[in-house]
Amino acid sequence: MTSTTTALRHPERVAVARLHALLELLPTALDHRLADAGLTAFEYTLLEALDEAPAHRLRLSALASRTNATLPRLSRVVTGLERKGLVVRAACAEDGRAFNAVLTDAGADAFADARPVHADAVREMVLQDLTEQDVDALSDLALKILGRLDPDRRLAVTASLAACAADPAPATECAADPAPAADASCPADPAE
């Protein structure tokens, strides 16, 4: 990596300051909006990933990848969701060393109740004044930055970055987009 003694230009400093402020404020604002549903924004994201997974079950390492979390953070949050009765851990039948997180009926209900609250909050706080082109540009810019922050492609959002960059058609789905996996009940981790 090369080092440079040139300071950031004013527009670069402004862009980074705005990005930093967004990263600081958005999670807290989403947490506040989801508080009446009894969830944090990260808990909502975790429940969403489980809701989309076949049999509402994902290996903890795959869930960490899908939610952009470290395993220790994910484990702490899953423990909290277990206490609330929204998730249970179950041994992975295909790999005795691994555990799955499984969405309970109460977890599915909590997710369903929180879904419109989350959607309204995101639309109001992030998407409201953006055109479709703005949303596409925001997505593209975020993915470019994430590609540098996750060069080993450990997170689901960056796992297929090369394939997405090679596909210029905006209407096609990108494998890095959050979507249900074909068979995610107990997959071997892609990084293993």
C-alpha positions in Angstrom: 0.0 0.0 0.0 1.4 3.4 -1.0 1.4 6.3 1.4 0.7 9.8 0.4 1.4 13.0 2.2 -1.3 14.9 0.3 -4.3 15.8 2.5 -7.8 15.0 1.5 -9.5 17.6 -0.7 -12.4 19.5 0.8 -15.0 17.6 -1.2 -13.4 14.3 -0.1 -13.5 15.4 3.6 -17.1 16.4 3.3 -18.1 13.1 1.6 -16.3 11.0 4.3 -17.8 13.2 7.1 -21.3 12.7 5.7 -20.8 9.0 5.3 -19.5 8.7 8.9 -22.4 10.7 10.2 -24.8 8.4 8.2 -23.2 5.3 9.7 -23.5 6.7 13.2 -27.0 8.0 13.0 -28.9 5.5 10.9 -28.6 2.4 13.1 -29.7 4.4 16.2 -32.6 6.0 14.3 -33.8 2.6 13.1 -33.4 1.1 16.6 -35.6 4.0 17.9 -38.3 3.3 15.3 -38.3 -0.4 16.0 -38.3 -0.1 19.8 -42.1 -0.4 20.0 -41.7 -3.7 18.1 -39.3 -4.9 20.8 -36.4 -5.2 18.3 -33.2 -3.5 17.3 -32.4 -2.9 13.7 -29.8 -5.7 13.8 -32.2 -8.1 15.4 -34.7 -7.2 12.7 -32.0 -8.0 10.0 -31.3 -11.3 11.6 -34.9 -12.3 11.8 -35.4 -11.2 8.2 -32.5 -13.5 7.1 -34.0 -16.4 9.0 -37.5 -15.6 7.6 -36.1 -15.8 4.0 -34.1 -19.0 4.6 -35.5 -22.4 3.7 -37.1 -23.9 6.8 -36.4 -20.6 8.6 -33.0 -22.0 9.5 -29.4 -20.9 8.9 -26.0 -22.1 10.1 -24.7 -19.4 12.5 -21.7 -18.7 10.3 -23.9 -18.2 7.2 -26.2 -16.0 9.3 -23.2 -13.9 10.3 -22.2 -13.5 6.7 -25.8 -12.5 5.7 -26.1 -10.0 8.4 -22.6 -8.5 8.1 -21.7 -9.5 11.6 -18.8 -11.2 13.4 -19.6 -14.6 15.0 -19.1 -13.2 18.5 -21.6 -10.4 17.9 -24.0 -12.7 16.2 -23.8 -15.2 19.0 -24.6 -12.5 21.6 -27.6 -11.3 19.6 -28.9 -14.8 19.0 -28.6 -15.4 22.8 -30.8 -12.4 23.4 -33.3 -13.5 20.8 -33.4 -16.9 22.4 -34.3 -15.3 25.7 -37.2 -13.5 24.0 -38.3 -16.8 22.5 -37.8 -15.6 18.9 -35.0 -17.9 17.9 -33.6 -21.3 19.0 -30.3 -22.9 18.4 -30.3 -26.4 17.0 -27.4 -28.7 16.2 -26.6 -29.0 12.5 -27.4 -32.6 11.5 -24.8 -32.5 8.7 -22.0 -31.0 10.8 -21.8 -31.9 14.5 -19.5 -28.9 15.1 -22.0 -26.4 13.9 -25.2 -24.9 15.1 -28.2 -23.4 13.2 -30.3 -20.5 14.3 -34.0 -21.4 13.8 -36.8 -18.9 13.7 -39.6 -19.8 16.1 -43.3 -19.1 15.4 -43.1 -16.2 17.9 -40.0 -14.9 15.9 -41.9 -15.1 12.6 -44.8 -13.2 14.2 -42.4 -10.6 15.6 -40.8 -10.2 12.2 -44.1 -9.8 10.5 -45.2 -7.2 13.0 -41.9 -5.3 12.6 -41.7 -5.5 8.8 -44.0 -2.5 8.0 -42.5 -0.4 10.8 -39.0 -1.1 9.4 -40.1 -0.4 5.8 -41.7 2.8 6.7 -38.7 3.9 8.7 -36.3 3.1 5.8 -38.5 4.8 3.3 -38.8 7.9 5.4 -35.2 8.2 6.6 -33.3 7.0 3.6 -35.3 6.5 0.4 -38.0 9.2 0.5 -36.3 11.8 -1.7 -34.3 9.4 -3.9 -35.1 8.5 -7.5 -34.7 4.9 -8.7 -31.4 6.1 -10.2 -30.3 7.6 -6.9 -31.1 4.3 -5.2 -29.1 2.4 -7.8 -26.2 4.9 -7.4 -26.2 4.6 -3.6 -26.2 0.8 -3.9 -23.3 0.9 -6.4 -21.2 3.3 -4.3 -21.8 1.4 -1.1 -20.8 -1.9 -2.8 -17.6 -0.3 -4.2 -16.6 0.8 -0.7 -17.6 -2.5 0.9 -15.4 -4.3 -1.7 -12.4 -2.5 -0.2 -13.4 -3.1 3.4 -14.1 -6.8 2.8 -11.4 -7.9 0.4 -11.7 -11.5 1.4 -15.4 -11.4 0.5 -16.5 -12.9 3.9 -19.8 -11.0 3.9 -22.7 -12.1 1.8 -23.1 -8.6 0.4 -19.6 -8.6 -1.1 -19.2 -12.4 -1.8 -20.1 -12.0 -5.4 -18.7 -8.6 -6.0 -16.7 -9.5 -9.1 -19.7 -11.1 -10.7 -21.9 -8.1 -10.0 -19.3 -5.7 -11.4 -19.1 -7.7 -14.6 -22.9 -7.6 -15.1 -23.8 -4.1 -16.3 -27.5 -4.7 -16.6 -29.2 -2.9 -13.7 -32.4 -5.0 -13.9 -30.6 -8.3 -13.2 -30.3 -9.6 -9.7 -26.9 -9.7 -8.1 -25.9 -12.8 -6.1 -24.7 -10.4 -3.4 -28.2 -9.0 -2.9 -29.9 -10.4 0.2 -32.1 -13.2 -1.1 -33.0 -16.7 0.0 -30.4 -19.2 -0.8 -31.4 -22.3 -2.7 -30.4 -24.7 0.2 -29.3 -22.8 3.3 -30.6 -25.2 6.0 -27.1 -26.2 6.9 -24.6 -25.2 4.2 -20.9 -25.5 4.5 -19.5 -22.0 4.9 -18.3 -20.6 1.6 -15.1 -19.5 3.3 -14.3 -23.0 4.6 
